[in-house]
């Protein structure tokens, strides 16, 4: 059954309520009206609304009080403020406190309907993200890994296939892509899940200490070895050993590691007893080990022992469909951890997050959301709460490049057209040519986008959903 959105109008002017209500009903919305702020509060407490349109100045209970009640009782509702020209500053303050937008009286009904449609599109996107996230979490319970993009679904499928086995896995990818999470997911979806999962950061330890950490040592094996110590291989017996940044280990340690992989046995430093172990090995690196083999810094025989099942983690810039899904996941996680009220992302913030290239990958997005929750004082996260790198809409050269394409004598309309064309091109590029998603981000209909693409010669974008 088709869902019909619910809209609440709060205004003390009868003619205004009737005009807005009639226009919205013609568009197919369910509409309820309230003649005062107090009546509006009762409606908000008793019912759920997709959109609430309220006058800023109301007798007894004003629009800002309505907004606070919405943040408390119906935080998912999108709030649109109606205001007179002289109250614009108050309307801007309302936006800082969580209102989506404001419209200045007198306004045309077409202008109002455009804003309402934009709000409904945003609600649909948010609901879709929540639904898809829930479905993914139901299907793939993989230790907090979040993604719905084709690249990540491939990762999930590979984890499902390889986890039940004892096969050695080599996880590659840039820093911050979630290689440790994948290793954890493989272990906790394997028959060894009830045994130890031991992690070693090979890059964090010098050669001598790394060898002792991996294989253990006997008392007196070296200066400071005042007692016997078991190594990580022994501690991981019957379980899984995760060797992070495996490409950083020295040649001498590589030799001993190769022997453990081949023979499943080793001796502690300073010891003579041979210790047998049953350990599954999962490795990760951001280096290209094949190139390291060619350079002679990594043993070829060890490389082939480790690279039985390769698993590549794509950078976040190549799976932008996952950005808002991840952002929602981090919002929920950090809000609970920091015991802060749940925050929402403003439309501007969502656009900025989608445009950023994330050299730090998922870790960078995670830190950005944590920072935003810390700094945000209202119910909706704004661009000012984000790191400066993400807040830059364009690289320094983009504006100059556009201006350089214009002659100084050309009319303003040419400049506007050029900007519009480049802006549409950029969003199409970021959405991988999806006109449906591009239209949603631009706040226009798919038909309007199609017409503009035709005018600007951009018809080659994908026509998919």
N, C-alpha and C positions, 0 to 999 in steps of 0.2 A: 504494500500500500504506500502511495506517495506521501512523503512527509510535508506538511504545510507549516511554514515558519510562523511563530507567534510574536507579535509586536505590541508593545504597550506605548500609548501616547499620554503624556502628562502635560496638560496646559489648561489654564483657567479661562481662556478665551473659547467660547462655544463654537464660533464660526471657524476658528483655526483647527479645533479638534475634528469637526465634521469634515472640513476640506481634506485634511491629511488622511483621515480614516477612509473616506471614499476613494481617494487616489490609491491607497495601499490595498484596499479590498479589490479594486479593479485589477491589480497585479497578482491577485490570488493569495494574499497573506491573511492569516487570522489576526484580527485587530481588536484590542480592548482599549478603552479610554478612561482616563481619570481626570476629574475637574479640579483637583487640588493636590498639593504635595502630600498631605496626610492620606488622602484616598490612594495616591500612587504608592505610598509606603506599604499600605495594607495589601495592595495587589502584588507587590514585589515579594512580600513575605509569604504569600499564599500560592503563588504561581511561578513557573519558570518561563522566561522570555528569551528569544534569540536576540532581539533588538529592543532597546528602550529609548524612545525619543521624548525628551523632557525640556520644558522651558527652564531657563536658568533662574529667572525671577518669578517666584511663586509666593503667594501668601502663606504664612505660618511655616511651612517647610520649603526651603529653596532647592535649586538644582544641585548644589554641592552636597547638601544633606541626602538628597536622593542618591547621588553618586556613592557616598559612603555606605549607604544601605545596600546598594547593588554589589559593592565590593565584598560585603559581609554575607549577604543572602544568595546572590546569584552572580558569582564572579565570572562566569562564562558569557554573560550577557554583554552585548556591545552597546555602548552608550553614545547617543548623539545629542548634543546640546543645541537648543535654539536660543539665540540671544539677540538683543537689540545692539545697534552699532556701538553705543557707548559702553557696553559691557564686555567688549572683546577681551580685555585683560583678564577678567574673571573667567571667561571661557577658556583662555589659554591655561590658566591655573587649573581648571577642571581637567584639561587634557593631561597635565602633569600628574594628576591624581588618578588617572585611569580612564577618562573619557576617550572615545576613539577620535571624535572630530566635533566641530561646531559649525552651525550654519546661521548666517546673519539675516534677521528679519528686516524688510520683506524679502522673500525668496520665491523663486519659481518652483512649482511642484516637480517639474522635470529634474531640477537640480537636487531636490530632496530624494527623489526616487533613485537617482544615480548613486547617491551616498548610501542609501539603504541596500541597494544591490551589491555595492562594494563590501558592505558589512556582512551580508549574507554569504558572499564568496569567501570571505575570510573565515567565517564560522565553519563553512563546509570544508575548507582546507584543514582547519584545526581538528575538526571531528574525524576527517579522513586519516590524518596523522595518528590520532589516538587509536582509531580502529586498526590501522595497519600495524602499529606498534604492538597492540594487544595480540593480534593474530601471529605476528612474528615471534613474540615471547611464548605464545602457546605452542608453536610448532618447533621453535629452536630455543631450548633452554640452555644457552651457551654462556654462562658466567658473565652476564652483563654486556655481551657484544650486541650492538644495535645496528641494524641496517636493513634496507628493503631494496637497495639497488641491485641490478643484475650481477654486478661484480661481487657484492657481499653474499648474495644468495648462492653463488658458486663456492664461496669460502665455506658457508654453512654446510653445503652438500658434501664438500671434501672432508670436513670435520666429522660428519656423520659416518662417512665411509671408513675413515682411517682410525677413528677413536677406538672401536672394539678390538683392533689388532695390537700387536706389539711392535709394529714397524717403526723404525726411526724416521722422524719428520724434521725437515729443515724449513723453517719459516723465514722468509725474506721480506724486506720492505723498509721504507724510510722510517726514521725515528718518529715515534709518536703515533704510529698507525694501529697499535694494539696487538703486537706480536706476543707479548706475555699473556694477554687475555686469551688468545687462541691456544697457547700452550696449556693454560689452565683448563680451557674448555675440553681439550682433547683428553687430558688426564681424568677430569671429573665425569666424563661420559664414557670411560673405559672400564674394563673389569678390575683395574687397579685403583679405582676411585676411593676405596676405603683404606688404602695404604698411603705412605708418605709422598708428598709432592715437594721436592727439594729444588730450590732455585739458586743458581750461581751466576753472578755478574762477572764474566771473564775480564771485562775492561776495567773493573774497579780494583783489581788486585795485581801487584807485580808478579813476575814469573815465579819467584821462589815461594811466595805466599800462596799463589794459585795452586801450585803443585801440592803443597801441604793441605790446602783446603779440600782438594779433590780426593786425594788418596790417603790423607791422614799421616800421622807420624808417631814414632816411638819416643819414649823418654830419652833425652840426650841426643836426638837426631841432629839438632843444631842449637846454636845459642838461643836460650829462651824456651826450649822445649823441655819444660820441667816435669811433664807427665805425658802419658800416652793420650792421643786424641784420634778419634775416628774421623775419617774423611766423609765428604758428601756422598760418595758412591756407597759406602757402608750404610749411611743414614737413609739412603733411598732404596735399600734392598727391598724387593718385592713391589716397589712403587715406581715413581717416575723422577728422572733427573732432568731439569731444564737448564741448559747452558746458554745463557744470553750473551750476545756479542761474541760468538765463537770465533769470528774472524780475527779477534785480537790476541789469541793465545800464541805463545812462542813455539818455535820448532821443537824444542826439547819436550815440552808438555804435549805437543801434538803426537809425538812418537808414543808416549805412554798412554795417551787417550786411545790411539789406534789399537794398541794391544788389548785394552779393556774391551773395546768393541768386538775384537776378533775372538779373544779367548775367554771373556767374561771373568777375568781374574787379574789381580794386581798385588803388589806388596806396599805396605806403608813406608814412608821415608824412614830410613834407618832400621828397617825390619827385614826379616828373612822369611817369615811365614807368608805363604800364598793365600790370599783371601778370595773366595769365589762370591760373585754377586749376580743377582737377577734384577736388572734395572732396565727400564725403558728410557731411551734417550730422545729428548726433543731439543733441538737447537734453534737459535735465532741469530740473525745478523742483518745489518743494513749495508754491509759490504757485498760486492759482487765477487763471490769466492772463486768463480771460474777465472776471472781476471787475476785474482791473487795467486791462483795456481800457475797461470802463465808467467807471472812475475817471479815465481819461485818462493813466495813468502808463505804459501799454504800447501801442504802435502796433497798431491793428487789422489793417493790411495785413501787418505782420510776424507777428502772431499766426497768421493764416491760412496764411502761408508755412511756418511752423514746425509747425503742427498738422495736417500731412497725414495721418499715421497716429498717433493718440493711443494710448498704452499706459500703463495705470494699474497701479501696484504696490500691492496691498492691504496694510494694516497687519497686523502679526503677530497682534493680538487678534482679527482676523476670519478667521484661518486657523490655529486652534489645533491642527489635526491635524498641522501641520508642526513644532510646538515640539520634541517629543522626537526627531524625525528630524534637525532642525537641531542639537540639543544633542549627539547622537551624532556628527554631522559635525564639530562644533567640538572635541569630545573627541579625536577621532582626529587632526585637523589640528594642534591645539596640543600634544598629547602628542608628536607627531613633531617639531614645531618646537622645543619646549622640552627635548627629549630626556628626557622624564619617562615613567615607566611608565604604561601605559594605565589610566585610572581608569574605574570604573563609577559610575552614579548610584544612590543608594539610593532605595527606594520613596518615602520622605518627600520627597526632593528632586524626584522626578518629579512628585509631586502639587503641590508648591509651584510648580514651573515651569509646570504646566498652569493653575494658578489666577491667575497674575500677568497683568496687562493690558498690560505692555510699552509705556509711553509712548515709550521709545527704540527700539522695534521690534527688528528682527533684530540691530542693532548692540548694543543693550542685552543681549540674550541672549548674543551672542558675547563681550562683555566679562565677563559673569557667569561663563561657563564658563572663560574664561581665568584669571580670579581664582581660581575653585574649584580648578583644576589646580595653580595656584601654591601655594595654602594647604593643600591636602589632603595629609596625611602618610601616609595609609593607602590601601588599594586601592579604597575606596568613598567617593565624595563624600557628605558629610553636610550638613544644613541650615546648620550653623555656618560652612561654607565659602562660602556664598552671600552676596551683598549683603543688607543689612538690608531694603531695600524688597521684595525677593522673599520674604524669610523671614516677613514679616507675613502670617499666614493670613487675617486679616480686617481690614477697615478699622476704625478706632477706634470707629465708631458701631454696628457690627454687633452686638456683644455687648450693648450697652445697649439696642438696639432690641428684641432678643429678650427681655431681662429685663423691659422695659416692658410687654410683652404679657401678663405673668403677674401674678396677684395674689399678695401675699406669703404669704397663707394657703394657697395651693395646694400639693399634695403634690409631692415631688421627681419622681415619675413623669411629671407634666404637663410639667415643665421638660425632662426627658429627651426626651419625645415631640416637644416643640416644636423642640428643637435638632435632633433626627433629621430632622424634616420639612424644616427650613430647610437643613440640610446636604445632603440629597438634592436639594432644589430647586436649590441652588447648583451642585452637580456636574452635574445635568441641563442647566442653563443653559450651563455651560462646554463640555459635550459636544454642544451643540445638540440636546438631546433624545434622543440615542442611548442606549437602555437597555442595549445590549450593552456599550458602552464605559464607561457609568456603573457598571454592575455590576462590571466588572473593576477600576475605580479604587476602588470601595468595598470590594472584597474579599468580595463576596457573590454568590450565584447570581442569574441573570436572573429565575428564578421568585420568589426572595425579594424582589428589587427590585420585581417586578410586584405582589406582594401588599402591600408597604409603600406603593406608589404608590396602590393602590386604597384602602387604609385612610386615607391622607392626602388623597385627592381629587386626585392628580397624574396621572391616566390620560392626560392630553392630550399627554404627551411622545411624541416620535416612536417608532415601533415598528421602526425600521430597524436595520440592522447598523451 
